[in-house]
Amino acid sequence: MLAAYPDTLTVAEVAAVLRVHERSVQRWAREGRVASVRVGRSYRFLRSDVLKLLHDARIHATVAPTPHDADLQRTGGPA
């Protein structure tokens, strides 16, 4: 996913990849939600840490029963 990017990314690059505001990325770095290195007044992020952030934030989908499934349970099987 980030193969086209260098090993270290800037706040602007991370924000562009994640499609969020740069201030969100800065806040996440300040709060420790994503690993970063402070360089002067800015932050740098390892590509692997950005990928880890994405992986850790992933929401696992669950399959909800359909109304048809509920009818099968109530009637005891297919009609």
Secondary structure, DSSP 4 states (H G I P E B T S, - for coil): --TTS-SEEEHHHHHHHHTS-HHHHHHHHHHTSS--EEETTEEEEEHHHHHHHHHHHPPPP-PPPPHHHHHHHHHTS--
